[in-house]
Every structure is written in C-alpha cells, then in structure tokens.
C-alpha cells in the first residue's frame, strides 16, 4: 500500500474514494456532522500513522476503514454519555418517589444481569465485562486480554448468545 510508503497523494486518493462512506457510517451512529467529520479525520490519521494495521490478506481496505469508523464513532458516543453522566451526577437534585423506584428497579435488573453474567465461562465473562461494563471496543478487549481480535469478538458473541436465554428466563427481555 502506497500509504505505508508515506505517499500523501495515495492518502488523498483513499480519502476521496472512501471518505464519504466513512462519513455516512459515522453520521448514522453519531447524528452529528462535526463529530462524524472528526471520526473520519481520525480514521485517516490513524491509517497514516499505522498503515501496518491494515492487512490486505484479511480483506479489502473499505470494510477495514468502515469498521474503524464505526468503532471510533461508538467510542465517541460512549465518551459523550460518560461526560453527561458525570455532569448530571454533580447536580444537586431532590429524588422523587419515581426516581427512587427507578433506582430500585435498576438495582434489581442489575443483580439479575450480574447473576446471568456470572454463570458464563470465565473467558466469555471477561470479554463481556470489558466490552459492555467497561465500555471497551472488541479491539481494546483483545489487547487487554492479550488475545487475537477475532477471538475477542467470538467470546463476546458466544457469551451474548448464552446470556439471552438467561435474561429471557429472568423476565428482562422478550423471547
């Protein structure tokens, strides 16, 4: 790939060819044009800095870039949600009966989810805990656990498949 040889014209051509697709993918997740533009820029900056992360033997460049854009957009959403929670947590609010009931319901649901997750095998439990409770992407889960990305995705996917019946039985999701 010419980008690996630091060919700026090649990077420009890739941006021209794939930038619109990446922007649309990011915009679907973020619903914000400025944030979607930042995601696209970030994906191409990362490609420029680490072109070796793309392995043509694993597939074409377009799906690789789309996956990068989607993952980065999800990271932005998680970051924004965490920021809003921190800001809302600092406000002095008087709890109403409805908010207390919501808190109790959240606690009960959380307990049932924790029980269902605890019943998973250790490897699936670790991957799901990092991804869903820790807010990490599957790439980060793979890095944290020292396993291949595909293995991290498989553990998350199989763990979620095992969780579904347990959550249905607990009355937390529809069949």
NULOZA-485751 format. One record per atom (N, C-alpha, C): atom name; residue number from 1; x, y, z negated. Coordinates in Angstrom, 2 decimals, always signed. Layout:
<pts>
   zase   drenza      east     north        up
     CA      NUM         X         Y         Z
...
</pts>
This chain:
<pts>
   zase   drenza      east     north        up
      N        1     +0.85     -1.17     +0.00
     CA        1     +0.00     +0.00     +0.00
      C        1     +0.89     +1.23     +0.00
      N        2     +0.56     +2.17     +0.86
     CA        2     +1.37     +3.38     +1.03
      C        2     +1.39     +4.24     -0.23
      N        3     +0.33     +4.19     -1.03
     CA        3     +0.29     +4.98     -2.27
      C        3     +1.41     +4.54     -3.20
      N        4     +1.72     +3.26     -3.20
     CA        4     +2.80     +2.74     -4.04
      C        4     +4.13     +3.35     -3.65
      N        5     +4.26     +3.78     -2.39
     CA        5     +5.49     +4.44     -1.93
      C        5     +5.40     +5.95     -2.11
      N        6     +4.40     +6.40     -2.86
     CA        6     +4.18     +7.81     -3.17
      C        6     +3.89     +8.65     -1.92
      N        7     +3.10     +8.08     -1.02
     CA        7     +2.70     +8.77     +0.19
      C        7     +1.44     +9.57     -0.11
      N        8     +1.58    +10.90     -0.23
     CA        8     +0.45    +11.75     -0.59
      C        8     -0.63    +11.74     +0.48
      N        9     -0.22    +11.64     +1.73
     CA        9     -1.20    +11.59     +2.82
      C        9     -2.07    +10.34     +2.69
      N       10     -1.46     +9.23     +2.28
     CA       10     -2.22     +7.99     +2.10
      C       10     -3.23     +8.15     +0.97
      N       11     -2.82     +8.79     -0.12
     CA       11     -3.75     +9.02     -1.23
      C       11     -4.90     +9.90     -0.76
      N       12     -4.58    +10.93     +0.02
     CA       12     -5.62    +11.80     +0.57
      C       12     -6.59    +11.05     +1.46
      N       13     -6.06    +10.15     +2.26
     CA       13     -6.91     +9.35     +3.14
      C       13     -7.82     +8.43     +2.32
      N       14     -7.27     +7.84     +1.26
     CA       14     -8.09     +6.99     +0.39
      C       14     -9.18     +7.81     -0.29
      N       15     -8.83     +9.01     -0.73
     CA       15     -9.81     +9.88     -1.38
      C       15    -10.92    +10.23     -0.39
      N       16    -10.53    +10.57     +0.84
     CA       16    -11.51    +10.92     +1.87
      C       16    -12.42     +9.72     +2.18
      N       17    -11.84     +8.54     +2.19
     CA       17    -12.59     +7.34     +2.57
      C       17    -13.51     +6.85     +1.44
      N       18    -13.01     +6.86     +0.19
     CA       18    -13.75     +6.24     -0.92
      C       18    -14.30     +7.22     -1.95
      N       19    -13.88     +8.48     -1.89
     CA       19    -14.27     +9.44     -2.91
      C       19    -15.77     +9.59     -3.07
      N       20    -16.49     +9.61     -1.95
     CA       20    -17.95     +9.76     -2.00
      C       20    -18.63     +8.59     -2.69
      N       21    -18.18     +7.39     -2.38
     CA       21    -18.76     +6.19     -3.02
      C       21    -18.50     +6.20     -4.52
      N       22    -17.28     +6.57     -4.88
     CA       22    -16.93     +6.61     -6.31
      C       22    -17.75     +7.67     -7.02
      N       23    -17.93     +8.82     -6.36
     CA       23    -18.71     +9.90     -6.96
      C       23    -20.15     +9.44     -7.21
      N       24    -20.76     +8.78     -6.22
     CA       24    -22.14     +8.29     -6.38
      C       24    -22.24     +7.27     -7.51
      N       25    -21.27     +6.37     -7.59
     CA       25    -21.28     +5.36     -8.66
      C       25    -21.18     +6.03    -10.03
      N       26    -20.29     +6.99    -10.14
     CA       26    -20.11     +7.68    -11.42
      C       26    -21.33     +8.53    -11.76
      N       27    -21.90     +9.17    -10.75
     CA       27    -23.07    +10.03    -10.97
      C       27    -24.27     +9.22    -11.45
      N       28    -24.43     +7.98    -10.95
     CA       28    -25.53     +7.12    -11.41
      C       28    -25.42     +6.85    -12.91
      N       29    -24.21     +6.68    -13.40
     CA       29    -24.00     +6.38    -14.82
      C       29    -24.10     +7.66    -15.65
      N       30    -23.54     +8.75    -15.15
     CA       30    -23.38     +9.95    -15.97
      C       30    -24.50    +10.98    -15.81
      N       31    -25.14    +11.03    -14.65
     CA       31    -26.16    +12.05    -14.36
      C       31    -25.63    +13.46    -14.53
      N       32    -24.35    +13.65    -14.30
     CA       32    -23.73    +14.96    -14.41
      C       32    -22.68    +15.08    -13.32
      N       33    -22.89    +16.03    -12.40
     CA       33    -21.95    +16.21    -11.29
      C       33    -20.53    +16.53    -11.78
      N       34    -20.37    +17.48    -12.72
     CA       34    -19.00    +17.79    -13.16
      C       34    -18.30    +16.59    -13.80
      N       35    -19.03    +15.82    -14.61
     CA       35    -18.41    +14.64    -15.23
      C       35    -18.09    +13.57    -14.19
      N       36    -18.97    +13.40    -13.21
     CA       36    -18.72    +12.43    -12.14
      C       36    -17.49    +12.83    -11.33
      N       37    -17.34    +14.14    -11.07
     CA       37    -16.16    +14.62    -10.35
      C       37    -14.89    +14.33    -11.15
      N       38    -14.95    +14.54    -12.47
     CA       38    -13.79    +14.25    -13.32
      C       38    -13.43    +12.77    -13.27
      N       39    -14.43    +11.91    -13.27
     CA       39    -14.19    +10.47    -13.22
      C       39    -13.49    +10.10    -11.92
      N       40    -13.98    +10.63    -10.80
     CA       40    -13.36    +10.33     -9.50
      C       40    -11.91    +10.79     -9.50
      N       41    -11.69    +11.99     -9.98
     CA       41    -10.31    +12.51    -10.04
      C       41     -9.45    +11.61    -10.91
      N       42     -9.98    +11.20    -12.03
     CA       42     -9.22    +10.34    -12.95
      C       42     -8.87     +9.01    -12.30
      N       43     -9.81     +8.43    -11.56
     CA       43     -9.55     +7.15    -10.89
      C       43     -8.39     +7.29     -9.90
      N       44     -8.40     +8.37     -9.12
     CA       44     -7.33     +8.55     -8.14
      C       44     -6.00     +8.92     -8.79
      N       45     -6.04     +9.65     -9.88
     CA       45     -4.80     +9.95    -10.61
      C       45     -4.21     +8.66    -11.17
      N       46     -5.07     +7.81    -11.72
     CA       46     -4.58     +6.53    -12.24
      C       46     -4.01     +5.65    -11.13
      N       47     -4.66     +5.66     -9.97
     CA       47     -4.14     +4.89     -8.83
      C       47     -2.78     +5.43     -8.42
      N       48     -2.62     +6.74     -8.41
     CA       48     -1.35     +7.37     -8.04
      C       48     -0.25     +7.01     -9.04
      N       49     -0.60     +7.06    -10.32
     CA       49     +0.40     +6.78    -11.36
      C       49     +0.74     +5.30    -11.49
      N       50     -0.24     +4.45    -11.30
     CA       50     -0.05     +3.00    -11.47
      C       50     -0.62     +2.22    -10.29
      N       51     -0.06     +2.38     -9.11
     CA       51     -0.61     +1.68     -7.94
      C       51     -0.48     +0.16     -8.05
      N       52     +0.43     -0.30     -8.90
     CA       52     +0.63     -1.75     -9.04
      C       52     -0.55     -2.43     -9.72
      N       53     -1.45     -1.67    -10.34
     CA       53     -2.63     -2.27    -10.98
      C       53     -3.57     -2.88     -9.94
      N       54     -3.50     -2.37     -8.70
     CA       54     -4.32     -2.96     -7.64
      C       54     -3.55     -4.12     -7.02
      N       55     -4.20     -5.27     -7.05
     CA       55     -3.61     -6.48     -6.46
      C       55     -4.46     -6.88     -5.27
      N       56     -3.95     -6.67     -4.04
     CA       56     -4.76     -6.97     -2.86
      C       56     -5.15     -8.45     -2.75
      N       57     -4.44     -9.31     -3.44
     CA       57     -4.78    -10.73     -3.39
      C       57     -6.04    -11.03     -4.20
      N       58     -6.42    -10.12     -5.11
     CA       58     -7.62    -10.32     -5.92
      C       58     -8.87     -9.76     -5.26
      N       59     -8.68     -9.00     -4.17
     CA       59     -9.83     -8.46     -3.46
      C       59     -9.52     -7.13     -2.81
      N       60    -10.49     -6.58     -2.09
     CA       60    -10.30     -5.30     -1.40
      C       60    -10.20     -4.12     -2.37
      N       61     -9.71     -3.00     -1.84
     CA       61     -9.49     -1.81     -2.66
      C       61    -10.80     -1.16     -3.09
      N       62    -11.80     -1.11     -2.20
     CA       62    -13.05     -0.41     -2.53
      C       62    -13.71     -0.96     -3.79
      N       63    -13.93     -2.27     -3.91
     CA       63    -14.54     -2.77     -5.16
      C       63    -13.67     -2.51     -6.38
      N       64    -12.36     -2.56     -6.21
     CA       64    -11.46     -2.25     -7.31
      C       64    -11.67     -0.82     -7.79
      N       65    -11.70     +0.12     -6.84
     CA       65    -11.90     +1.53     -7.21
      C       65    -13.29     +1.77     -7.80
      N       66    -14.31     +1.11     -7.23
     CA       66    -15.66     +1.26     -7.78
      C       66    -15.74     +0.74     -9.22
      N       67    -15.08     -0.36     -9.47
     CA       67    -15.06     -0.91    -10.84
      C       67    -14.35     +0.06    -11.78
      N       68    -13.26     +0.65    -11.30
     CA       68    -12.54     +1.63    -12.12
      C       68    -13.43     +2.84    -12.42
      N       69    -14.14     +3.33    -11.41
     CA       69    -15.02     +4.49    -11.60
      C       69    -16.15     +4.16    -12.56
      N       70    -16.75     +2.99    -12.39
     CA       70    -17.85     +2.61    -13.28
      C       70    -17.35     +2.49    -14.73
      N       71    -16.22     +1.82    -14.91
     CA       71    -15.67     +1.67    -16.26
      C       71    -15.34     +2.99    -16.90
      N       72    -14.75     +3.88    -16.12
     CA       72    -14.39     +5.20    -16.66
      C       72    -15.65     +6.00    -17.00
      N       73    -16.69     +5.89    -16.15
     CA       73    -17.95     +6.59    -16.42
      C       73    -18.59     +6.07    -17.70
      N       74    -18.57     +4.77    -17.89
     CA       74    -19.11     +4.18    -19.13
      C       74    -18.32     +4.69    -20.33
      N       75    -17.01     +4.78    -20.19
     CA       75    -16.18     +5.32    -21.28
      C       75    -16.57     +6.75    -21.62
      N       76    -16.87     +7.55    -20.60
     CA       76    -17.27     +8.95    -20.82
      C       76    -18.60     +8.99    -21.56
      N       77    -19.55     +8.14    -21.16
     CA       77    -20.85     +8.09    -21.84
      C       77    -20.66     +7.72    -23.31
      N       78    -19.86     +6.69    -23.56
     CA       78    -19.61     +6.27    -24.95
      C       78    -18.97     +7.39    -25.75
      N       79    -18.03     +8.08    -25.15
     CA       79    -17.35     +9.17    -25.83
      C       79    -18.33    +10.31    -26.16
      N       80    -19.17    +10.65    -25.18
     CA       80    -20.16    +11.71    -25.40
      C       80    -21.15    +11.31    -26.49
      N       81    -21.60    +10.06    -26.48
     CA       81    -22.54     +9.59    -27.51
      C       81    -21.89     +9.62    -28.89
      N       82    -20.65     +9.22    -28.98
     CA       82    -19.94     +9.24    -30.27
      C       82    -19.79    +10.68    -30.76
      N       83    -19.48    +11.59    -29.84
     CA       83    -19.35    +13.01    -30.22
      C       83    -20.68    +13.54    -30.75
      N       84    -21.77    +13.22    -30.05
     CA       84    -23.09    +13.70    -30.50
      C       84    -23.45    +13.13    -31.87
      N       85    -23.13    +11.84    -32.09
     CA       85    -23.42    +11.24    -33.40
      C       85    -22.62    +11.92    -34.50
      N       86    -21.35    +12.22    -34.21
     CA       86    -20.53    +12.91    -35.22
      C       86    -21.10    +14.28    -35.53
      N       87    -21.50    +15.00    -34.50
     CA       87    -22.06    +16.34    -34.70
      C       87    -23.39    +16.27    -35.45
      N       88    -24.23    +15.31    -35.10
     CA       88    -25.53    +15.18    -35.77
      C       88    -25.36    +14.72    -37.21
      N       89    -24.34    +13.92    -37.47
     CA       89    -24.09    +13.41    -38.82
      C       89    -23.70    +14.51    -39.79
      N       90    -23.13    +15.57    -39.26
     CA       90    -22.68    +16.67    -40.12
      C       90    -23.80    +17.61    -40.52
      N       91    -24.91    +17.55    -39.82
     CA       91    -26.01    +18.45    -40.13
      C       91    -26.74    +17.98    -41.39
      N       92    -27.10    +18.94    -42.23
     CA       92    -27.86    +18.61    -43.44
      C       92    -29.33    +18.47    -43.04
      N       93    -29.85    +17.25    -43.15
     CA       93    -31.25    +17.03    -42.80
      C       93    -31.94    +16.36    -43.96
      N       94    -33.21    +16.65    -44.09
     CA       94    -34.04    +16.00    -45.10
      C       94    -34.68    +14.80    -44.43
      N       95    -34.50    +13.63    -45.05
     CA       95    -35.05    +12.42    -44.46
      C       95    -36.54    +12.34    -44.74
      N       96    -37.27    +12.08    -43.68
     CA       96    -38.71    +11.88    -43.82
      C       96    -38.97    +10.40    -44.02
      N       97    -40.19    +10.06    -44.35
     CA       97    -40.56     +8.66    -44.52
      C       97    -40.32     +7.90    -43.22
      N       98    -40.60     +8.52    -42.08
     CA       98    -40.41     +7.85    -40.79
      C       98    -38.93     +7.54    -40.55
      N       99    -38.04     +8.48    -40.90
     CA       99    -36.61     +8.22    -40.68
      C       99    -36.11     +7.16    -41.65
      N      100    -36.66     +7.12    -42.84
     CA      100    -36.27     +6.08    -43.80
      C      100    -36.73     +4.71    -43.27
      N      101    -37.95     +4.65    -42.75
     CA      101    -38.45     +3.40    -42.17
      C      101    -37.57     +2.97    -40.99
      N      102    -37.18     +3.94    -40.16
     CA      102    -36.31     +3.63    -39.03
      C      102    -34.97     +3.09    -39.52
      N      103    -34.44     +3.69    -40.59
     CA      103    -33.16     +3.23    -41.14
      C      103    -33.27     +1.79    -41.66
      N      104    -34.39     +1.49    -42.34
     CA      104    -34.60     +0.14    -42.86
      C      104    -34.73     -0.85    -41.70
      N      105    -35.50     -0.47    -40.68
     CA      105    -35.65     -1.33    -39.51
      C      105    -34.30     -1.56    -38.83
      N      106    -33.51     -0.49    -38.67
     CA      106    -32.18     -0.63    -38.08
      C      106    -31.32     -1.59    -38.89
      N      107    -31.42     -1.50    -40.22
     CA      107    -30.63     -2.38    -41.09
      C      107    -31.04     -3.84    -40.90
      N      108    -32.35     -4.09    -40.88
     CA      108    -32.85     -5.46    -40.72
      C      108    -32.45     -6.01    -39.36
      N      109    -32.63     -5.23    -38.32
     CA      109    -32.25     -5.66    -36.97
      C      109    -30.74     -5.91    -36.93
      N      110    -29.98     -5.00    -37.52
     CA      110    -28.52     -5.16    -37.56
      C      110    -28.10     -6.44    -38.24
      N      111    -28.78     -6.78    -39.34
     CA      111    -28.46     -8.02    -40.05
      C      111    -28.73     -9.24    -39.17
      N      112    -29.86     -9.23    -38.46
     CA      112    -30.18    -10.35    -37.59
      C      112    -29.18    -10.46    -36.45
      N      113    -28.78     -9.34    -35.89
     CA      113    -27.78     -9.36    -34.82
      C      113    -26.45     -9.87    -35.35
      N      114    -26.05     -9.40    -36.54
     CA      114    -24.79     -9.88    -37.14
      C      114    -24.82    -11.39    -37.37
      N      115    -25.95    -11.91    -37.84
     CA      115    -26.08    -13.35    -38.05
      C      115    -25.96    -14.11    -36.74
      N      116    -26.60    -13.60    -35.70
     CA      116    -26.54    -14.26    -34.39
      C      116    -25.11    -14.23    -33.85
      N      117    -24.43    -13.10    -34.00
     CA      117    -23.04    -12.98    -33.53
      C      117    -22.14    -13.90    -34.34
      N      118    -22.38    -14.01    -35.64
     CA      118    -21.55    -14.86    -36.49
      C      118    -21.65    -16.33    -36.09
      N      119    -22.76    -16.71    -35.46
     CA      119    -22.94    -18.11    -35.05
      C      119    -22.16    -18.45    -33.77
      N      120    -21.63    -17.44    -33.09
     CA      120    -20.85    -17.69    -31.87
      C      120    -19.49    -18.28    -32.22
      N      121    -18.85    -18.89    -31.23
     CA      121    -17.48    -19.38    -31.46
      C      121    -16.57    -18.15    -31.63
      N      122    -15.44    -18.36    -32.26
     CA      122    -14.53    -17.27    -32.62
      C      122    -14.13    -16.43    -31.42
      N      123    -13.79    -17.06    -30.29
     CA      123    -13.30    -16.31    -29.14
      C      123    -14.39    -15.42    -28.55
      N      124    -15.61    -15.94    -28.45
     CA      124    -16.71    -15.13    -27.94
      C      124    -17.06    -14.01    -28.92
      N      125    -17.05    -14.34    -30.21
     CA      125    -17.38    -13.35    -31.24
      C      125    -16.39    -12.18    -31.19
      N      126    -15.10    -12.49    -31.06
     CA      126    -14.08    -11.44    -30.99
      C      126    -14.32    -10.54    -29.79
      N      127    -14.53    -11.15    -28.62
     CA      127    -14.70    -10.37    -27.39
      C      127    -15.95     -9.49    -27.46
      N      128    -17.06    -10.06    -27.93
     CA      128    -18.30     -9.28    -28.03
      C      128    -18.18     -8.19    -29.08
      N      129    -17.56     -8.49    -30.19
     CA      129    -17.39     -7.48    -31.24
      C      129    -16.59     -6.29    -30.74
      N      130    -15.51     -6.56    -30.02
     CA      130    -14.69     -5.48    -29.49
      C      130    -15.45     -4.69    -28.42
      N      131    -16.17     -5.39    -27.55
     CA      131    -16.85     -4.72    -26.44
      C      131    -18.08     -3.94    -26.90
      N      132    -18.95     -4.57    -27.67
     CA      132    -20.23     -3.94    -27.98
      C      132    -20.23     -3.17    -29.28
      N      133    -19.51     -3.64    -30.26
     CA      133    -19.49     -2.93    -31.54
      C      133    -18.29     -1.99    -31.62
      N      134    -17.23     -2.32    -30.91
     CA      134    -16.04     -1.47    -30.90
      C      134    -16.03     -0.47    -29.77
      N      135    -16.94     -0.64    -28.80
     CA      135    -17.05     +0.31    -27.70
      C      135    -15.94     +0.19    -26.67
      N      136    -15.28     -0.96    -26.60
     CA      136    -14.18     -1.14    -25.66
      C      136    -14.68     -1.73    -24.35
      N      137    -14.01     -1.37    -23.25
     CA      137    -14.31     -1.98    -21.96
      C      137    -13.71     -3.38    -21.94
      N      138    -14.12     -4.19    -20.95
     CA      138    -13.57     -5.54    -20.89
      C      138    -12.06     -5.51    -20.64
      N      139    -11.57     -4.49    -19.95
     CA      139    -10.13     -4.34    -19.71
      C      139     -9.42     -4.11    -21.05
      N      140    -10.00     -3.26    -21.88
     CA      140     -9.41     -3.00    -23.19
      C      140     -9.51     -4.23    -24.08
      N      141    -10.62     -4.96    -24.00
     CA      141    -10.77     -6.19    -24.78
      C      141     -9.67     -7.18    -24.40
      N      142     -9.43     -7.33    -23.10
     CA      142     -8.38     -8.23    -22.63
      C      142     -7.03     -7.81    -23.17
      N      143     -6.76     -6.53    -23.13
     CA      143     -5.47     -6.02    -23.63
      C      143     -5.34     -6.24    -25.14
      N      144     -6.40     -5.94    -25.88
     CA      144     -6.35     -6.10    -27.34
      C      144     -6.19     -7.56    -27.77
      N      145     -6.81     -8.47    -27.01
     CA      145     -6.73     -9.88    -27.36
      C      145     -5.55    -10.59    -26.68
      N      146     -4.89     -9.89    -25.76
     CA      146     -3.75    -10.49    -25.07
      C      146     -4.16    -11.62    -24.13
      N      147     -5.31    -11.42    -23.45
     CA      147     -5.82    -12.44    -22.53
      C      147     -6.06    -11.80    -21.17
      N      148     -6.18    -12.60    -20.12
     CA      148     -6.49    -12.04    -18.80
      C      148     -7.87    -11.37    -18.79
      N      149     -8.03    -10.37    -17.91
     CA      149     -9.29     -9.63    -17.83
      C      149    -10.45    -10.56    -17.50
      N      150    -10.23    -11.49    -16.59
     CA      150    -11.30    -12.43    -16.22
      C      150    -11.75    -13.27    -17.40
      N      151    -10.80    -13.65    -18.25
     CA      151    -11.14    -14.44    -19.44
      C      151    -11.98    -13.60    -20.40
      N      152    -11.61    -12.33    -20.55
     CA      152    -12.38    -11.44    -21.44
      C      152    -13.81    -11.31    -20.92
      N      153    -13.96    -11.09    -19.61
     CA      153    -15.31    -10.97    -19.03
      C      153    -16.10    -12.26    -19.24
      N      154    -15.46    -13.41    -19.04
     CA      154    -16.15    -14.69    -19.21
      C      154    -16.59    -14.90    -20.64
      N      155    -15.72    -14.56    -21.59
     CA      155    -16.09    -14.73    -23.00
      C      155    -17.26    -13.82    -23.38
      N      156    -17.24    -12.60    -22.88
     CA      156    -18.34    -11.68    -23.17
      C      156    -19.62    -12.20    -22.55
      N      157    -19.55    -12.61    -21.28
     CA      157    -20.73    -13.09    -20.57
      C      157    -21.30    -14.34    -21.23
      N      158    -20.44    -15.32    -21.55
     CA      158    -20.95    -16.56    -22.15
      C      158    -21.47    -16.30    -23.57
      N      159    -20.82    -15.41    -24.30
     CA      159    -21.30    -15.07    -25.63
      C      159    -22.67    -14.41    -25.59
      N      160    -22.88    -13.52    -24.63
     CA      160    -24.18    -12.87    -24.49
      C      160    -25.25    -13.89    -24.09
      N      161    -24.87    -14.84    -23.25
     CA      161    -25.83    -15.89    -22.86
      C      161    -26.23    -16.73    -24.07
      N      162    -25.29    -16.96    -24.99
     CA      162    -25.61    -17.72    -26.21
      C      162    -26.39    -16.87    -27.22
      N      163    -26.16    -15.57    -27.20
     CA      163    -26.87    -14.67    -28.12
      C      163    -28.35    -14.54    -27.77
      N      164    -28.65    -14.53    -26.49
     CA      164    -30.02    -14.27    -26.05
      C      164    -31.05    -15.16    -26.75
      N      165    -30.88    -16.49    -26.74
     CA      165    -31.90    -17.33    -27.41
      C      165    -32.00    -17.04    -28.92
      N      166    -30.88    -16.76    -29.54
     CA      166    -30.90    -16.47    -30.98
      C      166    -31.66    -15.17    -31.26
      N      167    -31.46    -14.18    -30.41
     CA      167    -32.16    -12.91    -30.60
      C      167    -33.65    -13.02    -30.27
      N      168    -33.98    -13.87    -29.29
     CA      168    -35.40    -14.13    -28.99
      C      168    -36.06    -14.81    -30.17
      N      169    -35.36    -15.81    -30.73
     CA      169    -35.91    -16.53    -31.88
      C      169    -36.10    -15.61    -33.08
      N      170    -35.21    -14.62    -33.23
     CA      170    -35.33    -13.67    -34.34
      C      170    -36.38    -12.60    -34.05
      N      171    -36.96    -12.63    -32.84
     CA      171    -38.01    -11.67    -32.50
      C      171    -37.48    -10.31    -32.09
      N      172    -36.21    -10.26    -31.68
     CA      172    -35.61     -8.98    -31.33
      C      172    -35.68     -8.66    -29.85
      N      173    -35.90     -9.64    -28.99
     CA      173    -36.07     -9.39    -27.57
      C      173    -37.19    -10.26    -27.04
      N      174    -37.71     -9.85    -25.90
     CA      174    -38.78    -10.63    -25.26
      C      174    -38.13    -11.79    -24.50
      N      175    -38.83    -12.92    -24.42
     CA      175    -38.28    -14.07    -23.68
      C      175    -38.13    -13.79    -22.21
</pts>
